[in-house]
Amino acid sequence: MESLNPNDIARDIQEGVKQGRFKDCLNLCVGDNRGYCTGGFFTHCKKSALDKSSFKGDIITVGELHCPKDCHFFESRLEAQLEEVVKQREKPKRERSERRRQRFDNIVRFVAAPFKWFGQLPWQTQLVIIIPAILLFSPKWVPVLIDLIRAKK
């Protein structure tokens, strides 16, 4: 069926679903043929699976066009809508977990930066930094370190 009004085609699809000619499929839609010489809108399957074997001539009548009984391209419109609702509900959770992960990664990078810097220093510089830190935070080690230094000489 072809019409100059897309609402007629949409109504035909709905009636066809109720009558059993069409399945309530995500691929079934209103096609636009206005750019060609015949013009108008038509019932269209995105996977080109509509059964046209019962056509009589060039003009398609309402009862001739139907979905094949065992269509391999059938995608339930209801299931697709439910999947979209589930995705929309899960989207904030994913975004929250991504933000949480990003914050954690930023903290790890901030904490790891001094250790990376320290690891790139020559060993002599590392000793110059470590020994005063040990002396500052553990004064009981001062006599032991002095004895080690005297023993080296």
N, CA, C and O of each residue as an XYZ file, in Angstrom:
612
protein
N       0.851     -1.185      0.000
C       0.000      0.000      0.000
C       0.889      1.238      0.000
O       1.888      1.299      0.716
N       0.517      2.210     -0.801
C       1.260      3.455     -0.865
C       0.274      4.597     -0.665
O      -0.860      4.540     -1.141
N       0.717      5.638      0.044
C      -0.174      6.753      0.346
C       0.643      8.032      0.391
O       1.862      7.999      0.559
N      -0.045      9.164      0.240
C       0.620     10.457      0.364
C       0.673     10.912      1.817
O       1.304     11.922      2.128
N       0.016     10.176      2.703
C      -0.043     10.532      4.115
C       0.625      9.431      4.943
O       0.157      8.293      4.915
N       1.703      9.729      5.679
C       2.377      8.693      6.473
C       1.485      8.137      7.587
O       1.678      7.000      8.018
N       0.511      8.923      8.059
C      -0.379      8.431      9.108
C      -1.224      7.261      8.619
O      -1.527      6.350      9.389
N      -1.611      7.280      7.330
C      -2.373      6.154      6.774
C      -1.550      4.872      6.826
O      -2.069      3.807      7.161
N      -0.280      4.976      6.497
C       0.592      3.800      6.509
C       0.804      3.310      7.937
O       0.775      2.105      8.185
N       1.018      4.233      8.884
C       1.199      3.843     10.284
C      -0.064      3.150     10.798
O       0.020      2.155     11.518
N      -1.217      3.671     10.432
C      -2.489      3.060     10.833
C      -2.631      1.677     10.201
O      -3.111      0.746     10.848
N      -2.214      1.538      8.932
C      -2.265      0.239      8.254
C      -1.354     -0.771      8.953
O      -1.713     -1.941      9.086
N      -0.185     -0.328      9.395
C       0.734     -1.225     10.117
C       0.093     -1.678     11.424
O       0.144     -2.862     11.757
N      -0.512     -0.746     12.174
C      -1.158     -1.102     13.440
C      -2.306     -2.091     13.218
O      -2.447     -3.065     13.956
N      -3.115     -1.832     12.204
C      -4.219     -2.750     11.899
C      -3.690     -4.104     11.446
O      -4.250     -5.144     11.792
N      -2.610     -4.088     10.672
C      -1.998     -5.335     10.213
C      -1.461     -6.161     11.365
O      -1.526     -7.390     11.333
N      -0.925     -5.493     12.392
C      -0.441     -6.208     13.581
C      -1.625     -6.851     14.294
O      -1.545     -8.005     14.717
N      -2.730     -6.108     14.430
C      -3.923     -6.644     15.089
C      -4.515     -7.825     14.303
O      -4.993     -8.792     14.896
N      -4.479     -7.739     12.965
C      -5.041     -8.789     12.124
C      -4.099     -9.984     11.975
O      -4.527    -11.059     11.556
N      -2.837     -9.809     12.311
C      -1.871    -10.896     12.183
C      -1.096    -10.879     10.876
O      -0.281    -11.772     10.644
N      -1.324     -9.889     10.009
C      -0.552     -9.792      8.766
C       0.886     -9.388      9.055
O       1.818     -9.894      8.429
N       1.061     -8.485      9.994
C       2.391     -8.017     10.380
C       2.676     -8.441     11.815
O       1.765     -8.646     12.617
N       3.948     -8.563     12.110
C       4.381     -8.804     13.494
C       4.741     -7.454     14.101
O       5.126     -6.530     13.385
N       4.616     -7.340     15.421
C       4.964     -6.081     16.091
C       6.488     -6.012     16.169
O       7.083     -6.229     17.224
N       7.098     -5.708     15.033
C       8.544     -5.807     14.845
C       9.184     -4.420     14.830
O       8.598     -3.454     14.339
N      10.369     -4.345     15.364
C      11.128     -3.095     15.385
C      11.546     -2.670     13.975
O      11.734     -1.481     13.719
N      11.691     -3.627     13.065
C      12.137     -3.328     11.701
C      11.016     -2.813     10.803
O      11.288     -2.280      9.727
N       9.762     -2.964     11.225
C       8.625     -2.531     10.413
C       8.375     -1.049     10.633
O       8.187     -0.616     11.769
N       8.370     -0.261      9.554
C       8.237      1.186      9.696
C       7.586      1.793      8.455
O       7.230      1.079      7.517
N       7.436      3.106      8.460
C       6.887      3.847      7.330
C       8.051      4.268      6.435
O       8.960      4.970      6.877
N       8.017      3.834      5.178
C       9.064      4.196      4.230
C       8.690      5.458      3.478
O       7.511      5.747      3.278
N       9.693      6.203      3.066
C       9.467      7.470      2.368
C       9.922      7.319      0.915
O      11.091      7.049      0.642
N       8.979      7.499     -0.007
C       9.268      7.339     -1.430
C       9.010      8.646     -2.180
O       8.793      8.631     -3.391
N       9.034      9.764     -1.476
C       8.655     11.035     -2.087
C       9.673     11.551     -3.093
O       9.326     12.376     -3.938
N      10.904     11.096     -3.029
C      11.938     11.593     -3.936
C      11.846     10.998     -5.330
O      12.476     11.502     -6.259
N      11.069      9.931     -5.491
C      10.966      9.265     -6.789
C       9.724      9.755     -7.527
O       8.924     10.505     -6.968
N       9.560      9.334     -8.778
C       8.469      9.853     -9.610
C       7.090      9.458     -9.079
O       6.133     10.214     -9.253
N       6.964      8.289     -8.434
C       5.638      7.893     -7.925
C       5.289      8.656     -6.666
O       4.131      9.032     -6.483
N       6.254      8.897     -5.791
C       6.047      9.674     -4.570
C       5.214      8.938     -3.551
O       4.604      7.914     -3.856
N       5.189      9.465     -2.330
C       4.351      8.917     -1.272
C       5.105      8.109     -0.235
O       6.334      8.032     -0.246
N       4.338      7.511      0.659
C       4.868      6.710      1.757
C       4.392      5.278      1.594
O       3.386      5.030      0.930
N       5.108      4.329      2.194
C       4.748      2.922      2.043
C       5.175      2.147      3.280
O       5.987      2.620      4.076
N       4.615      0.947      3.432
C       5.002      0.050      4.517
C       6.375     -0.510      4.165
O       6.587     -1.008      3.060
N       7.302     -0.424      5.110
C       8.690     -0.777      4.820
C       9.259     -1.648      5.928
O       8.992     -1.418      7.107
N      10.050     -2.654      5.544
C      10.807     -3.470      6.493
C      12.282     -3.094      6.318
O      12.803     -3.141      5.204
N      12.952     -2.724      7.405
C      14.357     -2.311      7.323
C      15.259     -3.439      6.826
O      16.332     -3.183      6.281
N      14.827     -4.682      7.012
C      15.606     -5.841      6.571
C      15.097     -6.405      5.242
O      15.552     -7.463      4.809
N      14.172     -5.720      4.601
C      13.582     -6.142      3.319
C      13.034     -7.561      3.379
O      13.254     -8.356      2.465
N      12.323     -7.878      4.451
C      11.841     -9.240      4.654
C      10.344     -9.395      4.410
O       9.806    -10.481      4.627
N       9.658     -8.349      3.967
C       8.219     -8.472      3.737
C       7.949     -9.453      2.603
O       8.658     -9.464      1.596
N       6.923    -10.271      2.776
C       6.574    -11.284      1.783
C       5.724    -10.646      0.697
O       4.615    -10.183      0.964
N       6.241    -10.619     -0.527
C       5.545     -9.999     -1.652
C       5.152    -11.055     -2.685
O       4.858    -10.716     -3.831
N       5.144    -12.313     -2.297
C       4.908    -13.392     -3.259
C       3.468    -13.445     -3.755
O       3.203    -14.026     -4.808
N       2.537    -12.852     -3.021
C       1.132    -12.941     -3.426
C       0.656    -11.716     -4.196
O      -0.550    -11.510     -4.331
N       1.595    -10.883     -4.713
C       1.179     -9.694     -5.468
C       0.518    -10.101     -6.777
O       0.924    -11.064     -7.427
N      -0.495     -9.356     -7.141
C      -1.160     -9.567     -8.429
C      -0.997     -8.279     -9.231
O      -1.797     -7.354     -9.092
N       0.016     -8.219    -10.053
C       0.259     -7.026    -10.846
C       1.236     -6.093    -10.164
O       1.966     -6.484     -9.254
N       1.235     -4.831    -10.630
C       2.190     -3.852    -10.120
C       1.686     -3.126     -8.884
O       2.491     -2.620     -8.101
N       0.370     -3.063     -8.688
C      -0.186     -2.293     -7.579
C      -0.392     -3.211     -6.378
O      -0.971     -4.290     -6.503
N       0.081     -2.778     -5.226
C      -0.022     -3.569     -3.997
C      -1.316     -3.185     -3.291
O      -1.564     -2.003     -3.051
N      -2.127     -4.155     -2.964
C      -3.336     -3.876     -2.192
C      -3.062     -4.165     -0.732
O      -2.044     -4.764     -0.386
N      -3.986     -3.733      0.134
C      -3.763     -3.794      1.575
C      -3.527     -5.215      2.063
O      -2.642     -5.419      2.894
N      -4.258     -6.183      1.601
C      -4.157     -7.542      2.143
C      -2.999     -8.350      1.624
O      -2.714     -9.414      2.173
N      -2.318     -7.899      0.593
C      -1.259     -8.702     -0.013
C       0.051     -8.676      0.756
O       0.758     -9.683      0.797
N       0.386     -7.565      1.356
C       1.680     -7.399      2.029
C       1.604     -7.977      3.439
O       0.683     -7.652      4.187
N       2.564     -8.832      3.812
C       2.579     -9.403      5.157
C       3.991     -9.867      5.525
O       4.858    -10.035      4.666
N       4.190    -10.067      6.830
C       5.473    -10.577      7.313
C       5.510    -12.088      7.096
O       4.482    -12.751      7.232
N       6.671    -12.643      6.762
C       6.769    -14.097      6.635
C       6.530    -14.765      7.993
O       6.827    -14.188      9.039
N       5.998    -15.970      7.963
C       5.678    -16.686      9.213
C       6.930    -16.940     10.055
O       6.901    -16.797     11.277
N       8.014    -17.311      9.403
C       9.246    -17.650     10.131
C      10.346    -16.617      9.861
O      11.465    -16.982      9.502
N      10.032    -15.342     10.032
C      10.985    -14.269      9.740
C      12.176    -14.336     10.702
O      12.007    -14.339     11.921
N      13.367    -14.388     10.137
C      14.594    -14.461     10.949
C      15.023    -13.092     11.465
O      15.874    -13.004     12.350
N      14.448    -12.031     10.924
C      14.848    -10.678     11.300
C      13.920    -10.048     12.331
O      14.063     -8.867     12.649
N      12.967    -10.822     12.859
C      11.989    -10.276     13.804
C      12.680     -9.800     15.083
O      13.438    -10.542     15.708
N      12.406     -8.559     15.454
C      12.883     -7.978     16.714
C      11.672     -7.359     17.401
O      11.047     -6.442     16.867
N      11.354     -7.851     18.556
C      10.161     -7.384     19.258
C      10.302     -5.907     19.625
O      11.297     -5.491     20.219
N       9.295     -5.134     19.264
C       9.293     -3.703     19.575
C       9.210     -3.503     21.090
O       9.858     -2.611     21.637
N       8.405     -4.341     21.769
C       8.242     -4.234     23.222
C       9.552     -4.536     23.943
O       9.935     -3.824     24.873
N      10.237     -5.593     23.512
C      11.524     -5.930     24.132
C      12.546     -4.817     23.932
O      13.320     -4.511     24.839
N      12.548     -4.215     22.757
C      13.485     -3.117     22.482
C      13.191     -1.918     23.384
O      14.113     -1.269     23.877
N      11.907     -1.625     23.597
C      11.544     -0.520     24.479
C      11.947     -0.826     25.926
O      12.438      0.053     26.634
N      11.739     -2.074     26.363
C      12.138     -2.455     27.728
C      13.654     -2.373     27.898
O      14.139     -1.915     28.933
N      14.398     -2.813     26.892
C      15.862     -2.723     26.959
C      16.311     -1.271     27.064
O      17.255     -0.963     27.791
N      15.639     -0.381     26.341
C      15.986      1.045     26.397
C      15.710      1.611     27.786
O      16.501      2.404     28.297
N      14.597      1.214     28.403
C      14.267      1.677     29.759
C      15.327      1.189     30.743
O      15.772      1.950     31.602
N      15.731     -0.070     30.624
C      16.754     -0.630     31.517
C      18.074      0.117     31.341
O      18.743      0.428     32.327
N      18.459      0.409     30.085
C      19.705      1.152     29.833
C      19.649      2.538     30.464
O      20.628      3.001     31.050
N      18.495      3.200     30.341
C      18.360      4.547     30.903
C      18.449      4.511     32.425
O      18.979      5.439     33.037
N      17.935      3.448     33.040
C      18.003      3.350     34.499
C      19.407      3.008     34.973
O      19.824      3.453     36.043
N      20.137      2.229     34.196
C      21.492      1.843     34.580
C      22.514      2.930     34.268
O      23.615      2.912     34.819
N      22.175      3.864     33.406
C      23.113      4.905     32.985
C      23.637      5.733     34.162
O      24.848      5.943     34.239
N      22.780      6.222     35.096
C      23.326      6.982     36.234
C      24.264      6.147     37.104
O      25.243      6.671     37.636
N      23.972      4.851     37.254
C      24.849      3.989     38.053
C      26.215      3.870     37.396
O      27.244      3.953     38.066
N      26.219      3.675     36.076
C      27.499      3.587     35.357
C      28.273      4.885     35.463
O      29.488      4.875     35.665
N      27.569      6.015     35.324
C      28.247      7.310     35.404
C      28.828      7.532     36.792
O      29.943      8.035     36.929
N      28.064      7.154     37.836
C      28.577      7.304     39.205
C      29.815      6.443     39.411
O      30.803      6.903     39.984
N      29.769      5.209     38.953
C      30.926      4.333     39.149
C      32.127      4.841     38.341
O      33.266      4.719     38.793
N      31.887      5.406     37.156
C      32.987      5.970     36.370
C      33.602      7.177     37.072
O      34.823      7.330     37.093
N      32.754      8.037     37.649
C      33.281      9.200     38.381
C      34.074      8.739     39.609
O      35.141      9.277     39.906
N      33.541      7.737     40.318
C      34.234      7.210     41.493
C      35.590      6.631     41.086
O      36.594      6.852     41.763
N      35.612      5.900     39.991
C      36.850      5.302     39.495
C      37.856      6.393     39.090
O      39.053      6.272     39.353
N      37.362      7.444     38.455
C      38.221      8.549     38.038
C      38.833      9.247     39.250
O      40.020      9.575     39.251
N      38.011      9.473     40.291
C      38.545     10.102     41.507
C      39.618      9.234     42.150
O      40.660      9.735     42.572
N      39.358      7.920     42.223
C      40.327      6.999     42.803
C      41.631      7.029     42.001
O      42.716      7.071     42.581
N      41.526      7.008     40.670
C      42.722      7.064     39.822
C      43.502      8.361     40.045
O      44.732      8.349     40.062
N      42.790      9.481     40.215
C      43.460     10.757     40.477
C      44.194     10.733     41.807
O      45.309     11.244     41.906
N      43.587     10.151     42.826
C      44.237     10.058     44.145
C      45.484      9.190     44.059
O      46.530      9.535     44.608
N      45.366      8.052     43.360
C      46.519      7.152     43.213
C      47.654      7.864     42.482
O      48.814      7.755     42.881
N      47.325      8.590     41.414
C      48.364      9.325     40.686
C      49.024     10.381     41.566
O      50.238     10.573     41.503
N      48.218     11.074     42.395
C      48.746     12.116     43.272
C      49.675     11.513     44.327
O      50.745     12.057     44.601
N      49.265     10.392     44.915
C      50.078      9.750     45.958
C      51.321      9.105     45.355
O      52.378      9.101     45.985
N      51.210      8.564     44.152
C      52.340      7.866     43.535
C      53.388      8.809     42.952
O      54.526      8.392     42.731
N      53.041     10.046     42.701
C      53.977     10.981     42.053
C      55.289     11.151     42.818
O      56.347     11.073     42.194
N      55.282     11.381     44.144
C      56.569     11.525     44.840
C      57.427     10.261     44.783
O      58.653     10.347     44.710
N      56.789      9.086     44.815
C      57.550      7.840     44.770
C      58.191      7.648     43.397
O      59.318      7.162     43.301
N      57.481      8.027     42.340
C      58.077      7.948     41.002
C      59.262      8.913     40.897
O      60.310      8.568     40.352
N      59.082     10.113     41.421
C      60.158     11.108     41.391
C      61.368     10.589     42.164
O      62.502     10.680     41.694
N      61.113     10.041     43.365
C      62.201      9.554     44.215
C      62.932      8.390     43.543
O      64.154      8.278     43.645
N      62.177      7.521     42.853
C      62.796      6.373     42.190
C      63.687      6.776     41.030
O      64.574      6.011     40.652
N      63.482      7.944     40.457
C      64.295      8.394     39.328
C      65.572      9.105     39.768
O      66.436      9.386     38.937
N      65.705      9.399     41.063
C      66.898     10.087     41.562
C      68.089      9.131     41.621
O      67.897      7.923     41.762
N      69.316      9.649     41.515
C      70.504      8.793     41.695
C      70.559      8.275     43.147
O      69.985      8.882     44.051
N      71.248      7.161     43.351
C      71.264      6.532     44.677
C      71.896      7.434     45.729
O      71.504      7.392     46.895
N      72.882      8.260     45.328
C      73.524      9.145     46.290
C      72.517     10.171     46.820
O      72.498     10.467     48.015
N      71.692     10.703     45.937
C      70.687     11.685     46.347
C      69.640     11.021     47.230
O      69.161     11.619     48.194
N      69.291      9.792     46.900
C      68.318      9.073     47.721
C      68.856      8.899     49.145
O      68.117      9.061     50.116
N      70.162      8.564     49.265
C      70.766      8.421     50.605
C      70.758      9.747     51.363
O      70.483      9.773     52.563
N      71.058     10.848     50.671
C      71.074     12.159     51.307
C      69.685     12.510     51.841
O      69.568     13.220     52.840
N      68.642     12.023     51.191
C      67.273     12.294     51.656
C      66.871     11.317     52.768
O      66.225     11.722     53.735
N      67.247     10.032     52.643
C      66.793      9.004     53.593
C      67.485      9.135     54.949
O      66.827      9.043     55.985
N      68.788      9.344     54.957
C      69.521      9.373     56.235
C      69.031     10.495     57.151
O      68.783     10.226     58.326
N      68.876     11.739     56.681
C      68.331     12.767     57.586
C      66.896     12.440     58.037
O      66.500     12.774     59.154
N      66.124     11.785     57.159
C      64.760     11.425     57.560
C      64.783     10.394     58.676
O      63.991     10.472     59.615
N      65.697      9.419     58.573
C      65.822      8.410     59.639
C      66.268      9.083     60.935
O      65.731      8.787     62.002
N      67.239      9.978     60.850
C      67.729     10.663     62.045
C      66.648     11.541     62.676
O      66.572     11.660     63.899
N      65.841     12.134     61.859
C      64.790     13.002     62.364
C      63.681     12.220     63.052
O      63.221     12.603     64.128
N      63.248     11.117     62.430
C      62.096     10.369     62.959
C      62.485      9.248     63.923
O      61.630      8.771     64.669
N      63.743      8.815     63.932
C      64.188      7.758     64.852
C      65.514      8.152     65.494
O      66.571      7.705     65.049
N      65.473      8.986     66.537
C      66.729      9.441     67.160
C      67.532      8.314     67.804
O      68.735      8.466     68.013
N      66.894      7.184     68.122
C      67.648      6.082     68.745
C      68.644      5.454     67.778
O      69.555      4.756     68.224
N      68.505      5.678     66.445
C      69.404      5.133     65.448
C      70.653      6.001     65.264
O      71.603      5.576     64.605
N      70.664      7.182     65.823
C      71.794      8.094     65.642
C      73.108      7.456     66.120
O      74.086      7.476     65.373
N      73.166      6.896     67.325
C      74.443      6.294     67.745
C      74.878      5.129     66.854
O      76.070      4.959     66.600
N      73.928      4.330     66.382
C      74.269      3.191     65.524
C      74.856      3.683     64.197
O      75.850      3.135     63.720
N      74.258      4.697     63.609
C      74.773      5.238     62.351
C      76.158      5.859     62.533
O      77.025      5.723     61.669
N      76.359      6.543     63.666
C      77.680      7.143     63.924
C      78.719      6.043     64.032
O      79.818      6.173     63.493
N      78.381      4.947     64.731
C      79.323      3.822     64.849
C      79.636      3.204     63.479
O      80.774      2.818     63.216
N      78.628      3.114     62.616
C      78.837      2.564     61.260
C      79.771      3.455     60.449
O      80.646      2.965     59.735
N      79.575      4.774     60.566
C      80.417      5.708     59.830
C      81.862      5.632     60.328
O      82.790      5.666     59.520
N      82.069      5.531     61.653
C      83.426      5.448     62.206
C      84.094      4.130     61.821
O      85.305      4.076     61.611
N      83.298      3.076     61.732
C      83.860      1.777     61.373
C      84.353      1.759     59.926
O      85.308      1.051     59.606
N      83.712      2.526     59.058
C      84.106      2.599     57.659
C      85.467      3.271     57.503
O      86.240      2.925     56.610
N      85.753      4.235     58.380
C      86.996      4.984     58.252
C      88.106      4.147     58.719
O      89.257      4.581     58.701
